[in-house]
Amino acid sequence: MTAPRILHLTDLHLFASVRTSLRGVVTQRSLDRVLERAQRHGWPPDCILLTGDLVHDESVAGYERLRDRFAAFGVPVYCIAGNHDSPAAMRTVLDVSPLHYAGNALVGNWCIVLLDTHVPGEDGGTIPADDLTRLEATLQANSARHALVCLHHHPVAVGSAWLDELGIANRDALFAVINRHANVRALLWGHVHQAFDERSGDLRLLATPSTCVQFKPHCARFRYDSLPPACRWLTLHEDGRIGTELLWADQ
C-alpha cells in the first residue's frame, strides 16, 4: 500500500479582492505561487489540510474563491479556523464536498483529527471542551490507527516571547488527552508563520510557514522575516513514521 501524501497549507490571509496585499505581499498571488510549486513536486496529494487564517477580512467572497480554487483539485480538503477567520462563514461556504470544516478524516492507516482553537476577538487560542471530548473519543475509537492532530494555534513554545503569549491557553488539557493515547504520532499547526520541527519523546511537533509572509524566529518582539511563501508535504507511513518536506515558492 502506498503511503498517503498530505499537503499542508496555512495562514493564507486571502481577501475579498484578489489584489489586496498584506505587508506588501498580494496574498492570492503568493498562494498561487505556492500551489504551482506543489503541483510540480509530488502532486497529487491524497488530501489537503488548511489550518486557519484562510481569509483575513473574513469575507464570504474570499471563502467562495478559496472553495472554488481547492475544489477543482478533486481531493478532500479539510479546513479549520484561525484567529483571522469567521467560523460561521467557513461552515457555510467551506463545508461542501470535497471541502470539509473541522472534524476527522481517515487516510490509509491514519486518523487525522482537526481541532478548533478559534476564540472570537482574540489572537490566542483555546480548545473547547467539546473538541477535547471529541479528540479523546476519536483516539480511543481509532486506537489501531496512527493519529495526526491538527490545530491553528501552537501548542508548545516556539522560542519567540511575543508569539508564545498567543498560543493555546489550555495546552495542558490537550496534552493530558494526548498522553493517554500512544497512537498519536504528531501535532501539526500554523499561526506562527515559520517552520518548526521538534520532538517531545515520540511525539513529532510540526509547524508550517505561511503561504504569504513569515515571522522571524526567536525574537522577543514582532519582526517579519524575508523568507518566501511555503507549504509542507507529509508522507504518512504504515508504521507510524512521518516523512516531511518544506517547499518554498522561490526555490
MIDOSE-1310 file (N, C-alpha, C; in nm, 2 decimals, decimal comma, always signed):
residues 251
mtap	+0,08/-0,12/+0,00/+0,00/+0,00/+0,00/+0,09/+0,13/+0,00; +0,06/+0,22/-0,09/+0,13/+0,34/-0,10/+0,10/+0,43/+0,02; +0,21/+0,49/+0,08/+0,18/+0,58/+0,20/+0,11/+0,71/+0,15; +0,01/+0,75/+0,22/-0,06/+0,87/+0,18/+0,03/+0,99/+0,18
rilh	+0,00/+1,08/+0,09/+0,07/+1,21/+0,08/-0,02/+1,32/+0,11; +0,01/+1,41/+0,21/-0,07/+1,51/+0,25/-0,01/+1,65/+0,23; -0,08/+1,74/+0,17/-0,03/+1,88/+0,15/-0,09/+1,97/+0,26; +0,00/+2,03/+0,33/-0,04/+2,13/+0,44/-0,01/+2,27/+0,40
ltdl	-0,12/+2,35/+0,40/-0,10/+2,49/+0,37/-0,17/+2,57/+0,49; -0,12/+2,68/+0,52/-0,17/+2,75/+0,64/-0,15/+2,90/+0,63; -0,23/+2,98/+0,69/-0,21/+3,13/+0,70/-0,21/+3,19/+0,56; -0,32/+3,16/+0,49/-0,33/+3,21/+0,35/-0,35/+3,36/+0,35
hlfa	-0,43/+3,41/+0,44/-0,47/+3,55/+0,46/-0,52/+3,61/+0,33; -0,61/+3,54/+0,27/-0,68/+3,60/+0,15/-0,77/+3,71/+0,18; -0,82/+3,78/+0,08/-0,91/+3,89/+0,10/-1,02/+3,88/-0,01; -1,13/+3,96/+0,01/-1,23/+3,96/-0,09/-1,18/+3,99/-0,23
svrt	-1,08/+4,08/-0,24/-1,02/+4,12/-0,36/-0,89/+4,04/-0,39; -0,87/+4,00/-0,51/-0,75/+3,92/-0,54/-0,63/+4,01/-0,55; -0,65/+4,14/-0,54/-0,54/+4,24/-0,55/-0,49/+4,29/-0,41; -0,56/+4,26/-0,31/-0,52/+4,31/-0,18/-0,40/+4,25/-0,12
slrg	-0,31/+4,33/-0,06/-0,18/+4,28/-0,01/-0,18/+4,29/+0,14; -0,09/+4,21/+0,20/-0,06/+4,21/+0,34/+0,09/+4,23/+0,35; +0,13/+4,34/+0,42/+0,27/+4,37/+0,43/+0,34/+4,37/+0,30; +0,28/+4,42/+0,19/+0,34/+4,42/+0,06/+0,33/+4,30/-0,02
vvtq	+0,27/+4,19/+0,03/+0,25/+4,07/-0,04/+0,11/+4,05/-0,08; +0,08/+4,04/-0,21/-0,05/+4,01/-0,26/-0,08/+3,86/-0,23; -0,17/+3,84/-0,14/-0,18/+3,71/-0,08/-0,24/+3,60/-0,18; -0,33/+3,64/-0,26/-0,38/+3,55/-0,36/-0,27/+3,51/-0,46
rsld	-0,18/+3,60/-0,50/-0,07/+3,57/-0,59/+0,03/+3,48/-0,52; +0,06/+3,51/-0,39/+0,16/+3,42/-0,33/+0,10/+3,28/-0,31; -0,03/+3,27/-0,28/-0,09/+3,13/-0,27/-0,08/+3,06/-0,40; -0,11/+3,13/-0,51/-0,10/+3,07/-0,64/+0,05/+3,02/-0,67
rvle	+0,15/+3,10/-0,63/+0,29/+3,06/-0,65/+0,32/+2,93/-0,57; +0,27/+2,92/-0,45/+0,29/+2,80/-0,37/+0,22/+2,68/-0,43; +0,10/+2,70/-0,47/+0,03/+2,58/-0,53/+0,09/+2,54/-0,66; +0,14/+2,63/-0,74/+0,21/+2,60/-0,86/+0,34/+2,52/-0,83
raqr	+0,41/+2,56/-0,73/+0,53/+2,48/-0,68/+0,49/+2,34/-0,64; +0,39/+2,33/-0,56/+0,34/+2,20/-0,51/+0,30/+2,11/-0,63; +0,24/+2,17/-0,73/+0,19/+2,08/-0,84/+0,31/+2,04/-0,93; +0,42/+2,09/-0,91/+0,54/+2,04/-0,98/+0,62/+1,95/-0,90
hgwp	+0,58/+1,92/-0,78/+0,66/+1,84/-0,68/+0,56/+1,75/-0,60; +0,55/+1,62/-0,64/+0,47/+1,53/-0,56/+0,32/+1,53/-0,58; +0,27/+1,60/-0,67/+0,13/+1,60/-0,70/+0,08/+1,47/-0,76; -0,05/+1,43/-0,73/-0,14/+1,50/-0,64/-0,14/+1,45/-0,50
pdci	-0,19/+1,52/-0,40/-0,20/+1,48/-0,27/-0,32/+1,39/-0,25; -0,32/+1,31/-0,14/-0,43/+1,23/-0,11/-0,54/+1,32/-0,04; -0,49/+1,42/+0,03/-0,58/+1,52/+0,08/-0,50/+1,65/+0,11; -0,57/+1,76/+0,14/-0,51/+1,88/+0,17/-0,56/+1,93/+0,30
lltg	-0,47/+1,98/+0,39/-0,50/+2,04/+0,52/-0,48/+2,19/+0,51; -0,58/+2,27/+0,55/-0,58/+2,41/+0,56/-0,60/+2,45/+0,70; -0,50/+2,50/+0,77/-0,51/+2,51/+0,92/-0,52/+2,66/+0,96; -0,61/+2,73/+0,90/-0,65/+2,86/+0,96/-0,59/+2,98/+0,91
dlvh	-0,65/+3,10/+0,95/-0,62/+3,23/+0,89/-0,63/+3,22/+0,74; -0,74/+3,17/+0,69/-0,76/+3,15/+0,55/-0,80/+3,28/+0,48; -0,89/+3,35/+0,54/-0,94/+3,48/+0,48/-0,93/+3,59/+0,58; -0,84/+3,67/+0,56/-0,80/+3,78/+0,66/-0,91/+3,87/+0,69
desv	-0,99/+3,91/+0,59/-1,10/+4,00/+0,61/-1,24/+3,93/+0,64; -1,23/+3,80/+0,65/-1,35/+3,72/+0,69/-1,46/+3,73/+0,59; -1,43/+3,76/+0,47/-1,54/+3,79/+0,37/-1,59/+3,66/+0,30; -1,72/+3,66/+0,28/-1,77/+3,54/+0,21/-1,71/+3,53/+0,07
agye	-1,69/+3,64/+0,00/-1,63/+3,63/-0,13/-1,49/+3,57/-0,13; -1,41/+3,59/-0,02/-1,28/+3,53/-0,01/-1,29/+3,38/+0,01; -1,39/+3,34/+0,10/-1,41/+3,19/+0,12/-1,46/+3,13/-0,01; -1,55/+3,19/-0,08/-1,60/+3,13/-0,20/-1,49/+3,11/-0,30
rlrd	-1,40/+3,21/-0,32/-1,29/+3,19/-0,41/-1,20/+3,08/-0,37; -1,17/+3,07/-0,24/-1,09/+2,96/-0,19/-1,16/+2,83/-0,21; -1,29/+2,82/-0,19/-1,36/+2,70/-0,21/-1,35/+2,65/-0,36; -1,37/+2,74/-0,45/-1,37/+2,71/-0,59/-1,23/+2,67/-0,63
rfaa	-1,13/+2,74/-0,58/-0,99/+2,70/-0,62/-0,95/+2,56/-0,57; -0,98/+2,53/-0,45/-0,94/+2,40/-0,40/-1,03/+2,28/-0,44; -1,16/+2,31/-0,46/-1,25/+2,21/-0,51/-1,21/+2,15/-0,64; -1,14/+2,24/-0,72/-1,10/+2,20/-0,86/-1,00/+2,09/-0,86
fgvp	-0,93/+2,07/-0,74/-0,82/+1,97/-0,74/-0,88/+1,83/-0,73; -1,01/+1,82/-0,68/-1,07/+1,69/-0,68/-1,03/+1,60/-0,57; -0,96/+1,65/-0,46/-0,92/+1,57/-0,35/-0,99/+1,63/-0,22; -1,00/+1,55/-0,12/-1,06/+1,60/+0,01/-0,97/+1,72/+0,06
vyci	-1,04/+1,82/+0,11/-0,97/+1,94/+0,17/-1,04/+1,96/+0,31; -0,95/+1,96/+0,41/-1,00/+1,98/+0,55/-0,95/+2,11/+0,60; -1,05/+2,19/+0,65/-1,02/+2,33/+0,69/-1,06/+2,35/+0,84; -0,97/+2,43/+0,91/-1,01/+2,48/+1,04/-0,98/+2,63/+1,05
agnh	-1,04/+2,69/+1,14/-1,04/+2,84/+1,16/-0,92/+2,88/+1,23; -0,87/+3,00/+1,20/-0,76/+3,07/+1,27/-0,82/+3,19/+1,34; -0,74/+3,27/+1,40/-0,79/+3,39/+1,47/-0,83/+3,50/+1,37; -0,78/+3,49/+1,24/-0,83/+3,58/+1,13/-0,92/+3,50/+1,05
dspa	-1,03/+3,45/+1,10/-1,13/+3,38/+1,02/-1,27/+3,40/+1,09; -1,37/+3,36/+1,01/-1,51/+3,36/+1,06/-1,55/+3,21/+1,05; -1,56/+3,14/+1,17/-1,60/+3,00/+1,17/-1,74/+2,99/+1,11; -1,83/+3,09/+1,13/-1,97/+3,08/+1,07/-1,96/+3,08/+0,92
amrt	-1,89/+3,17/+0,86/-1,88/+3,17/+0,72/-1,81/+3,05/+0,66; -1,71/+3,00/+0,74/-1,64/+2,87/+0,69/-1,74/+2,76/+0,69; -1,82/+2,74/+0,79/-1,92/+2,63/+0,80/-2,02/+2,64/+0,68; -2,05/+2,77/+0,65/-2,15/+2,78/+0,54/-2,09/+2,76/+0,40
vldv	-1,97/+2,81/+0,38/-1,91/+2,81/+0,25/-1,81/+2,69/+0,22; -1,74/+2,65/+0,33/-1,63/+2,55/+0,31/-1,67/+2,41/+0,35; -1,79/+2,39/+0,41/-1,83/+2,25/+0,45/-1,91/+2,19/+0,34; -1,86/+2,20/+0,21/-1,93/+2,14/+0,10/-1,83/+2,06/+0,02
splh	-1,86/+1,93/+0,00/-1,77/+1,83/-0,06/-1,71/+1,89/-0,19; -1,58/+1,87/-0,21/-1,48/+1,79/-0,14/-1,42/+1,86/-0,02; -1,47/+1,98/+0,02/-1,41/+2,05/+0,13/-1,49/+2,01/+0,26; -1,42/+2,02/+0,37/-1,48/+1,98/+0,50/-1,43/+2,08/+0,60
yagn	-1,53/+2,12/+0,69/-1,49/+2,20/+0,80/-1,46/+2,12/+0,93; -1,34/+2,13/+0,98/-1,30/+2,06/+1,11/-1,33/+1,91/+1,10; -1,36/+1,85/+1,21/-1,40/+1,70/+1,21/-1,27/+1,61/+1,21; -1,30/+1,49/+1,16/-1,19/+1,39/+1,15/-1,18/+1,34/+1,01
alvg	-1,07/+1,27/+0,98/-1,05/+1,21/+0,85/-0,97/+1,08/+0,87; -1,01/+0,98/+0,79/-0,93/+0,85/+0,79/-0,86/+0,85/+0,65; -0,73/+0,84/+0,66/-0,64/+0,84/+0,54/-0,54/+0,72/+0,56; -0,56/+0,62/+0,48/-0,47/+0,50/+0,50/-0,49/+0,44/+0,64
nwci	-0,38/+0,42/+0,70/-0,38/+0,36/+0,84/-0,37/+0,48/+0,94; -0,41/+0,60/+0,90/-0,40/+0,71/+0,99/-0,54/+0,78/+1,01; -0,55/+0,83/+1,13/-0,67/+0,91/+1,17/-0,62/+1,06/+1,18; -0,68/+1,15/+1,11/-0,65/+1,29/+1,12/-0,76/+1,36/+1,20
vlld	-0,72/+1,43/+1,31/-0,82/+1,50/+1,39/-0,79/+1,65/+1,38; -0,89/+1,73/+1,34/-0,88/+1,87/+1,33/-0,95/+1,94/+1,44; -0,88/+2,02/+1,52/-0,94/+2,08/+1,64/-0,96/+2,23/+1,62; -1,07/+2,28/+1,68/-1,10/+2,42/+1,67/-1,02/+2,49/+1,78
thvp	-0,95/+2,60/+1,75/-0,88/+2,68/+1,86/-0,92/+2,83/+1,85; -1,02/+2,86/+1,77/-1,06/+3,00/+1,75/-1,13/+3,05/+1,87; -1,09/+3,17/+1,91/-1,16/+3,25/+2,02/-1,20/+3,38/+1,96; -1,33/+3,41/+1,95/-1,37/+3,54/+1,89/-1,30/+3,66/+1,96
gedg	-1,24/+3,75/+1,87/-1,18/+3,87/+1,92/-1,04/+3,85/+1,98; -0,99/+3,73/+1,98/-0,86/+3,71/+2,05/-0,76/+3,66/+1,94; -0,63/+3,69/+1,96/-0,52/+3,64/+1,88/-0,48/+3,51/+1,92; -0,49/+3,48/+2,05/-0,45/+3,35/+2,10/-0,57/+3,25/+2,09
gtip	-0,55/+3,12/+2,13/-0,65/+3,02/+2,11/-0,68/+2,94/+2,23; -0,79/+2,87/+2,23/-0,83/+2,77/+2,33/-0,91/+2,66/+2,26; -0,89/+2,54/+2,31/-0,96/+2,43/+2,25/-1,09/+2,41/+2,34; -1,21/+2,42/+2,28/-1,33/+2,40/+2,35/-1,34/+2,26/+2,42
addl	-1,41/+2,25/+2,53/-1,42/+2,12/+2,60/-1,48/+2,02/+2,51; -1,58/+2,06/+2,42/-1,64/+1,96/+2,33/-1,54/+1,90/+2,24; -1,44/+1,98/+2,19/-1,34/+1,93/+2,10/-1,24/+1,84/+2,17; -1,21/+1,87/+2,30/-1,12/+1,78/+2,37/-1,19/+1,65/+2,40
trle	-1,32/+1,65/+2,42/-1,40/+1,53/+2,44/-1,40/+1,45/+2,31; -1,42/+1,52/+2,19/-1,42/+1,45/+2,06/-1,28/+1,39/+2,03; -1,18/+1,46/+2,07/-1,04/+1,41/+2,05/-1,02/+1,28/+2,13; -1,06/+1,28/+2,25/-1,05/+1,16/+2,34/-1,12/+1,04/+2,27
atlq	-1,25/+1,07/+2,24/-1,33/+0,96/+2,18/-1,27/+0,91/+2,05; -1,23/+1,00/+1,96/-1,17/+0,96/+1,83/-1,05/+0,88/+1,85; -0,96/+0,92/+1,93/-0,83/+0,85/+1,95/-0,86/+0,71/+2,01; -0,96/+0,70/+2,10/-0,99/+0,57/+2,16/-1,05/+0,48/+2,05
ansa	-1,14/+0,54/+1,97/-1,21/+0,46/+1,87/-1,12/+0,41/+1,76; -1,01/+0,49/+1,74/-0,91/+0,45/+1,63/-0,78/+0,42/+1,69; -0,78/+0,34/+1,80/-0,65/+0,31/+1,87/-0,56/+0,22/+1,79; -0,61/+0,15/+1,69/-0,53/+0,07/+1,60/-0,47/+0,15/+1,48
rhal	-0,51/+0,28/+1,47/-0,45/+0,36/+1,37/-0,35/+0,46/+1,43; -0,26/+0,51/+1,35/-0,18/+0,62/+1,39/-0,26/+0,75/+1,38; -0,23/+0,85/+1,46/-0,31/+0,97/+1,47/-0,22/+1,09/+1,44; -0,27/+1,19/+1,37/-0,22/+1,32/+1,34/-0,32/+1,42/+1,39
vclh	-0,28/+1,51/+1,48/-0,37/+1,61/+1,54/-0,33/+1,75/+1,48; -0,43/+1,82/+1,43/-0,41/+1,94/+1,36/-0,48/+2,06/+1,43; -0,41/+2,17/+1,44/-0,47/+2,29/+1,50/-0,43/+2,41/+1,43; -0,48/+2,53/+1,47/-0,42/+2,65/+1,41/-0,32/+2,71/+1,50
hhpv	-0,35/+2,73/+1,63/-0,25/+2,79/+1,73/-0,15/+2,68/+1,77; -0,03/+2,73/+1,81/+0,07/+2,64/+1,85/+0,05/+2,59/+2,00; +0,07/+2,46/+2,02/+0,05/+2,40/+2,15/+0,18/+2,40/+2,24; +0,29/+2,44/+2,18/+0,42/+2,44/+2,25/+0,48/+2,58/+2,22
avgs	+0,58/+2,62/+2,31/+0,65/+2,74/+2,28/+0,74/+2,72/+2,16; +0,75/+2,82/+2,08/+0,84/+2,82/+1,96/+0,96/+2,90/+1,97; +0,98/+2,97/+2,09/+1,10/+3,04/+2,12/+1,10/+3,19/+2,09; +0,98/+3,25/+2,06/+0,97/+3,39/+2,04/+0,87/+3,44/+2,15
awld	+0,92/+3,53/+2,24/+0,85/+3,57/+2,35/+0,71/+3,63/+2,32; +0,70/+3,72/+2,22/+0,57/+3,78/+2,19/+0,48/+3,68/+2,13; +0,53/+3,58/+2,05/+0,44/+3,49/+1,99/+0,39/+3,38/+2,08; +0,48/+3,34/+2,18/+0,44/+3,24/+2,27/+0,34/+3,28/+2,37
elgi	+0,30/+3,41/+2,37/+0,19/+3,45/+2,45/+0,06/+3,43/+2,38; +0,06/+3,39/+2,25/-0,06/+3,38/+2,17/-0,08/+3,24/+2,12; -0,04/+3,14/+2,20/-0,06/+3,00/+2,16/-0,19/+2,95/+2,22; -0,20/+2,82/+2,25/-0,32/+2,76/+2,31/-0,32/+2,78/+2,46
anrd	-0,42/+2,84/+2,51/-0,43/+2,87/+2,66/-0,44/+2,75/+2,74; -0,51/+2,65/+2,69/-0,54/+2,52/+2,77/-0,46/+2,41/+2,71; -0,33/+2,43/+2,68/-0,25/+2,33/+2,62/-0,23/+2,21/+2,72; -0,23/+2,23/+2,85/-0,21/+2,12/+2,95/-0,33/+2,02/+2,93
alfa	-0,45/+2,07/+2,91/-0,56/+1,99/+2,89/-0,55/+1,90/+2,76; -0,49/+1,97/+2,65/-0,47/+1,90/+2,53/-0,37/+1,78/+2,55; -0,26/+1,81/+2,62/-0,15/+1,71/+2,64/-0,20/+1,60/+2,73; -0,29/+1,64/+2,82/-0,34/+1,53/+2,91/-0,41/+1,43/+2,83
vinr	-0,49/+1,47/+2,73/-0,56/+1,37/+2,64/-0,45/+1,30/+2,56; -0,36/+1,37/+2,49/-0,26/+1,31/+2,40/-0,18/+1,20/+2,48; -0,14/+1,24/+2,60/-0,05/+1,15/+2,67/-0,12/+1,02/+2,71; -0,26/+1,01/+2,70/-0,33/+0,89/+2,73/-0,34/+0,80/+2,61
hanv	-0,29/+0,84/+2,50/-0,31/+0,77/+2,37/-0,18/+0,75/+2,30; -0,12/+0,63/+2,30/+0,01/+0,61/+2,24/+0,01/+0,61/+2,09; -0,11/+0,62/+2,03/-0,11/+0,62/+1,88/-0,10/+0,76/+1,82; -0,09/+0,86/+1,90/-0,07/+1,00/+1,84/+0,08/+1,01/+1,81
rall	+0,10/+1,04/+1,68/+0,24/+1,05/+1,63/+0,29/+1,19/+1,61; +0,19/+1,28/+1,59/+0,24/+1,42/+1,56/+0,13/+1,52/+1,59; +0,17/+1,64/+1,62/+0,08/+1,76/+1,62/+0,13/+1,85/+1,51; +0,03/+1,91/+1,44/+0,06/+2,00/+1,32/-0,02/+2,12/+1,33
wghv	+0,05/+2,24/+1,31/-0,02/+2,37/+1,33/+0,03/+2,47/+1,23; -0,04/+2,59/+1,24/+0,00/+2,71/+1,16/+0,03/+2,82/+1,26; -0,03/+2,94/+1,23/-0,03/+3,06/+1,32/+0,11/+3,13/+1,33; +0,21/+3,05/+1,34/+0,34/+3,11/+1,38/+0,42/+3,16/+1,26
hqaf	+0,37/+3,13/+1,13/+0,44/+3,19/+1,01/+0,59/+3,16/+1,01; +0,62/+3,03/+1,04/+0,76/+2,99/+1,04/+0,77/+2,84/+1,05; +0,88/+2,78/+1,01/+0,90/+2,64/+1,02/+0,93/+2,60/+1,16; +0,88/+2,48/+1,21/+0,92/+2,43/+1,34/+0,91/+2,28/+1,32
ders	+1,01/+2,21/+1,37/+1,01/+2,06/+1,36/+1,10/+2,01/+1,48; +1,03/+1,97/+1,59/+1,10/+1,92/+1,70/+1,02/+1,79/+1,75; +1,08/+1,73/+1,86/+1,01/+1,61/+1,92/+1,00/+1,63/+2,07; +0,89/+1,57/+2,12/+0,87/+1,56/+2,26/+0,85/+1,41/+2,29
gdlr	+0,96/+1,34/+2,33/+0,96/+1,20/+2,33/+0,93/+1,14/+2,20; +0,83/+1,06/+2,18/+0,80/+1,00/+2,05/+0,70/+1,09/+1,97; +0,67/+1,20/+2,02/+0,57/+1,29/+1,95/+0,64/+1,39/+1,86; +0,60/+1,40/+1,74/+0,66/+1,50/+1,64/+0,58/+1,62/+1,65
llat	+0,65/+1,74/+1,65/+0,58/+1,87/+1,67/+0,62/+1,95/+1,54; +0,52/+1,99/+1,46/+0,54/+2,05/+1,33/+0,46/+2,17/+1,31; +0,53/+2,28/+1,27/+0,46/+2,40/+1,22/+0,51/+2,43/+1,08; +0,42/+2,48/+1,00/+0,45/+2,51/+0,86/+0,44/+2,66/+0,83
pstc	+0,54/+2,71/+0,76/+0,53/+2,86/+0,72/+0,41/+2,90/+0,65; +0,38/+3,03/+0,64/+0,26/+3,08/+0,57/+0,28/+3,07/+0,42; +0,17/+3,08/+0,35/+0,17/+3,09/+0,21/+0,19/+3,24/+0,16; +0,20/+3,33/+0,26/+0,23/+3,47/+0,23/+0,36/+3,52/+0,30
vqfk	+0,34/+3,59/+0,41/+0,46/+3,64/+0,48/+0,50/+3,56/+0,60; +0,63/+3,57/+0,64/+0,68/+3,49/+0,75/+0,72/+3,58/+0,87; +0,72/+3,52/+0,99/+0,77/+3,59/+1,11/+0,91/+3,54/+1,14; +1,00/+3,63/+1,18/+1,13/+3,60/+1,21/+1,14/+3,52/+1,34
phca	+1,20/+3,40/+1,34/+1,20/+3,31/+1,46/+1,29/+3,37/+1,57; +1,27/+3,33/+1,69/+1,35/+3,36/+1,81/+1,37/+3,51/+1,83; +1,26/+3,58/+1,83/+1,26/+3,72/+1,85/+1,18/+3,76/+1,98; +1,22/+3,85/+2,06/+1,15/+3,89/+2,17/+1,03/+3,97/+2,13
rfry	+1,05/+4,05/+2,02/+0,94/+4,13/+1,97/+0,91/+4,10/+1,83; +0,79/+4,14/+1,78/+0,74/+4,10/+1,65/+0,84/+4,16/+1,54; +0,87/+4,07/+1,45/+0,95/+4,10/+1,33/+0,91/+4,01/+1,21; +0,91/+4,07/+1,09/+0,89/+3,99/+0,97/+1,02/+3,93/+0,93
dslp	+1,01/+3,82/+0,86/+1,13/+3,76/+0,80/+1,13/+3,78/+0,65; +1,24/+3,75/+0,59/+1,25/+3,77/+0,44/+1,23/+3,65/+0,36; +1,19/+3,53/+0,43/+1,17/+3,41/+0,36/+1,05/+3,41/+0,28; +1,05/+3,33/+0,17/+0,93/+3,33/+0,07/+0,82/+3,25/+0,13
pacr	+0,70/+3,25/+0,06/+0,59/+3,17/+0,09/+0,63/+3,02/+0,08; +0,55/+2,94/+0,15/+0,59/+2,79/+0,16/+0,46/+2,71/+0,19; +0,49/+2,58/+0,17/+0,39/+2,48/+0,21/+0,47/+2,35/+0,26; +0,40/+2,25/+0,31/+0,46/+2,13/+0,36/+0,40/+2,01/+0,31
wltl	+0,48/+1,92/+0,26/+0,43/+1,78/+0,22/+0,46/+1,69/+0,34; +0,36/+1,60/+0,37/+0,38/+1,50/+0,47/+0,35/+1,36/+0,40; +0,43/+1,27/+0,43/+0,41/+1,13/+0,39/+0,38/+1,04/+0,52; +0,26/+0,99/+0,52/+0,22/+0,91/+0,64/+0,24/+0,76/+0,62
hedg	+0,35/+0,71/+0,68/+0,39/+0,57/+0,65/+0,30/+0,48/+0,74; +0,29/+0,35/+0,69/+0,21/+0,25/+0,76/+0,26/+0,22/+0,90; +0,39/+0,23/+0,92/+0,45/+0,20/+1,05/+0,45/+0,32/+1,15; +0,39/+0,43/+1,11/+0,38/+0,55/+1,20/+0,48/+0,65/+1,18
rigt	+0,58/+0,63/+1,09/+0,68/+0,73/+1,06/+0,61/+0,84/+0,97; +0,66/+0,96/+0,99/+0,62/+1,07/+0,91/+0,74/+1,13/+0,83; +0,73/+1,12/+0,70/+0,82/+1,19/+0,61/+0,77/+1,33/+0,58; +0,86/+1,43/+0,58/+0,81/+1,57/+0,56/+0,91/+1,65/+0,49
ellw	+0,86/+1,74/+0,41/+0,95/+1,83/+0,33/+0,88/+1,97/+0,31; +0,95/+2,07/+0,34/+0,90/+2,21/+0,31/+0,93/+2,24/+0,16; +0,83/+2,31/+0,10/+0,85/+2,36/-0,03/+0,84/+2,51/-0,03; +0,95/+2,59/-0,07/+0,95/+2,73/-0,07/+0,92/+2,78/-0,21
adq	+0,83/+2,88/-0,22/+0,78/+2,91/-0,36/+0,89/+2,96/-0,45; +1,00/+3,02/-0,40/+1,11/+3,07/-0,48/+1,22/+2,98/-0,51; +1,21/+2,85/-0,46/+1,32/+2,76/-0,48/+1,29/+2,68/-0,61
